[in-house]
Amino acid sequence: MALPLLLSSSSPKPPQNPTPNPNPKSISPKSFSNLCFDASKRDFTLKAAAFSLLSLSLTLTSPPIALSASKPILSGISNTKSWFQFFGDGFSIRVPPQFEDVMEPEDYNAGLSYYGDKAKPKVFGARFASPDRSEVLSVVIRPSNQLKITFLEAKDIADLGSLKEAAKIFVPGGATIYSARTFKIKEDEGLRTYYFYEFGVDDQRVALVASVNSGKAFIAGAAAPQSKWEDDAVMLRSAAISLSVL
């Protein structure tokens, strides 16, 4: 089962979030739709607006490593406490400086039903992008039973499988995985498990973090063209790692 997690991309409309990034810049009034980035237009793709239940096999290019809570979560990350903290529906995430809120009005209204009409599924919990739209930070929320067929409510991401097994859900088929890690964050009720994947697909590089709470999967993805990853990898990786399930 593969979950292509897309951030889309023709340029977005002006910010609509009631709690915007305090350092916004002007935004070009174009549409920011799927998660497919067209490098020629400086528009971006993270690969995943639809979560397909398609069976795919994928081999990890580097072995998964489970990190203990006493060790650093990952190398190559920075302190994000000074960044703007966005609070969404059941999660929070830190937003890199200069990134702009690119959620559209329909994203906020999704999930609401008017006059008996069927509610449109909400795809994004948050979407932010660099001023040139070449780098994107996105959070997607999905019922865990849409990712793995089960009658039981997933309470931990391990319920979706091991780090390697879950790669078939969170990483597009054919991608090259550069890093895969498990880390745990201490909370009031115990430890919450998160899976981290860093992978390349086509000309994009992605850092993805996923966790589960009360039957919902929260997936944060930060992506950029391979050509920009070397310069901005620490920032983007740190943004994805800052995902916190509330």
C-alpha positions, -999 to 999 in steps of 0.1 A, spaced: 0 0 0 16 32 -10 6 67 2 18 92 -23 17 123 -1 15 153 -24 20 189 -20 8 206 -50 17 234 -70 7 261 -92 14 292 -72 -11 296 -43 -36 323 -35 -30 349 -7 -27 335 29 -61 326 45 -49 312 78 -63 331 108 -29 327 126 -4 335 98 34 333 99 45 366 114 70 371 86 49 369 55 57 382 21 33 389 -8 20 358 -26 12 355 -63 -26 349 -68 -24 315 -86 -37 282 -76 -17 258 -54 -36 225 -60 -20 190 -60 13 181 -47 33 179 -78 60 204 -83 68 217 -118 104 228 -115 102 247 -147 75 269 -132 91 269 -97 60 251 -85 63 221 -62 55 185 -57 57 163 -26 38 134 -42 6 127 -24 -29 143 -25 -45 109 -27 -36 81 -5 -38 50 -27 -42 15 -15 -19 2 -42 4 -27 -34 40 -17 -40 73 -32 -30 102 -10 -19 137 -18 -7 154 5 18 187 17 6 199 22 42 188 0 71 162 14 95 177 24 129 155 28 160 169 56 182 165 55 220 149 85 237 182 93 253 201 99 220 196 128 196 166 123 174 186 128 142 218 144 131 216 174 109 187 193 125 186 227 142 167 242 171 133 255 159 120 271 191 124 306 177 102 297 147 65 304 144 45 275 159 14 266 139 -14 248 158 -37 227 137 -64 201 143 -46 177 168 -11 187 159 15 215 160 44 222 137 72 248 135 73 269 103 107 280 88 113 318 87 99 335 55 76 305 47 41 317 39 7 301 46 -6 288 13 -38 271 25 -67 280 2 -103 288 14 -116 254 2 -89 238 25 -104 254 55 -140 246 46 -133 210 38 -148 186 62 -178 208 68 -213 199 55 -239 225 45 -276 218 41 -271 181 41 -245 180 13 -218 154 17 -187 169 33 -157 172 11 -128 153 27 -101 176 42 -68 168 26 -44 192 43 -40 202 79 -15 229 70 5 241 40 34 265 39 58 274 12 90 294 5 85 327 -13 95 312 -46 73 281 -39 102 258 -46 101 244 -10 70 232 7 60 221 42 27 203 45 7 183 70 -18 157 59 -43 140 83 -59 107 74 -79 80 92 -54 52 99 -78 26 86 -75 43 51 -38 35 52 -41 0 65 -73 -20 64 -82 -29 100 -113 -30 122 -92 -18 152 -84 18 159 -47 25 156 -33 40 187 4 40 178 21 42 144 36 7 151 0 -5 146 6 3 109 37 -19 108 74 -17 115 95 12 102 103 -9 71 68 -22 65 53 13 69 76 26 42 53 10 17 25 33 30 44 66 34 71 65 6 62 64 -31 72 33 -50 105 37 -68 118 63 -44 154 61 -30 154 61 8 184 78 23 175 75 59 148 58 80 145 62 118 122 57 147 121 81 176 100 86 206 88 118 224 78 118 260 43 129 268 21 130 298 6 96 290 39 80 281 60 78 249 47 86 214 64 69 185 73 87 153 86 74 120 111 95 99 120 89 63 142 110 40 139 100 4 144 112 -32 118 108 -59 123 121 -94 141 155 -89 127 161 -54 141 154 -20 116 149 9 118 146 47 87 130 61 76 124 97 45 104 106 27 95 139 -7 82 150 -32 93 176 -67 80 182 -72 64 148 -57 93 129 -24 94 111 -5 127 110 21 131 82 44 161 79 64 164 47 91 190 38 104 189 3 126 208 -22 143 202 -55 174 181 -52 194 212 -64 184 231 -33 185 203 -7 222 206 1 217 243 12 184 239 30 183 203 42 188 211 78 160 237 78 136 214 60 145 183 80 141 203 112 106 215 101 94 180 95 108 167 128 91 195 146 57 178 141 40 172 174 8 152 178 -13 168 206 
